[in-house]
C-alpha cells in the first residue's frame, strides 16, 4: 500500500486516520522490539505477552507470505 503524499491527501479523512494509526502502531512495535521489550496483544479475547524474539520471528514469517 504505497502511496505518494499527494495521493494520501486526496483520501477521505477516515482512511488517512486509519493509515496514520497503522503506521503509529508499527513504529511502536518496532521500538519495543528494538529495545527488547515484550509486546502485549489480544488473541481470542485474552491478553497474550509476546517477547521481542517472538515478534521478530512472527514478523519474518509474515514477510515471506
The 8 nearest C-alpha neighbors of each residue, nearest first, counted from 0:
[[1, 2, 18, 3, 7, 6, 22, 21],
 [0, 2, 3, 7, 6, 4, 18, 5],
 [3, 1, 6, 7, 0, 4, 5, 8],
 [2, 4, 6, 5, 7, 1, 8, 0],
 [3, 5, 7, 6, 8, 2, 9, 1],
 [4, 6, 8, 3, 7, 9, 2, 10],
 [7, 5, 3, 9, 4, 8, 2, 10],
 [8, 6, 4, 9, 10, 5, 2, 3],
 [7, 9, 5, 6, 10, 4, 15, 11],
 [10, 8, 7, 6, 11, 5, 12, 4],
 [9, 11, 7, 8, 14, 15, 12, 6],
 [12, 10, 13, 14, 15, 9, 8, 7],
 [11, 13, 15, 14, 16, 10, 17, 8],
 [14, 12, 16, 11, 15, 17, 10, 18],
 [15, 13, 17, 16, 12, 11, 18, 10],
 [14, 16, 12, 18, 17, 13, 19, 10],
 [17, 15, 19, 13, 14, 18, 12, 20],
 [18, 16, 14, 20, 15, 19, 21, 13],
 [17, 19, 15, 21, 20, 16, 22, 14],
 [20, 18, 16, 22, 17, 21, 23, 15],
 [19, 21, 17, 23, 18, 22, 16, 24],
 [22, 20, 24, 18, 23, 19, 25, 17],
 [21, 23, 25, 19, 20, 24, 26, 18],
 [22, 24, 20, 26, 21, 25, 19, 27],
 [25, 23, 27, 21, 26, 22, 20, 28],
 [24, 26, 22, 28, 27, 23, 29, 21],
 [27, 25, 29, 23, 24, 28, 30, 22],
 [28, 26, 24, 30, 29, 25, 23, 31],
 [27, 29, 31, 25, 30, 26, 24, 32],
 [30, 28, 26, 32, 27, 31, 33, 25],
 [29, 31, 33, 27, 28, 32, 26, 34],
 [32, 30, 36, 28, 34, 33, 29, 35],
 [31, 33, 51, 35, 29, 34, 30, 36],
 [34, 32, 30, 31, 35, 29, 36, 51],
 [35, 33, 31, 32, 36, 30, 51, 29],
 [34, 36, 32, 51, 33, 31, 37, 50],
 [37, 35, 31, 34, 51, 32, 38, 50],
 [36, 38, 50, 51, 49, 48, 39, 31],
 [37, 39, 49, 48, 50, 40, 36, 31],
 [40, 38, 48, 47, 49, 46, 37, 41],
 [41, 39, 47, 46, 42, 38, 48, 49],
 [40, 42, 46, 45, 44, 47, 43, 39],
 [41, 43, 45, 44, 46, 40, 47, 39],
 [44, 42, 45, 41, 46, 47, 40, 39],
 [43, 45, 42, 41, 46, 47, 40, 39],
 [46, 44, 42, 41, 43, 47, 40, 48],
 [45, 47, 41, 40, 42, 39, 48, 44],
 [46, 48, 40, 39, 41, 45, 49, 42],
 [49, 47, 39, 38, 37, 50, 40, 46],
 [50, 48, 38, 37, 53, 39, 54, 47],
 [49, 51, 37, 53, 52, 54, 38, 48],
 [50, 52, 32, 54, 35, 37, 53, 36],
 [51, 53, 55, 50, 54, 56, 32, 49],
 [54, 52, 50, 56, 55, 51, 49, 57],
 [53, 55, 57, 51, 52, 56, 58, 49],
 [54, 56, 58, 52, 53, 57, 59, 51],
 [55, 57, 59, 53, 58, 54, 60, 52],
 [58, 56, 54, 60, 55, 59, 53, 61],
 [57, 59, 55, 61, 56, 60, 54, 62],
 [60, 58, 56, 62, 61, 57, 55, 63],
 [59, 61, 57, 62, 58, 63, 56, 64],
 [62, 60, 58, 64, 59, 63, 57, 56],
 [63, 61, 59, 60, 64, 58, 57, 56],
 [62, 64, 61, 60, 59, 58, 57, 56],
 [63, 61, 62, 60, 59, 58, 57, 56]]
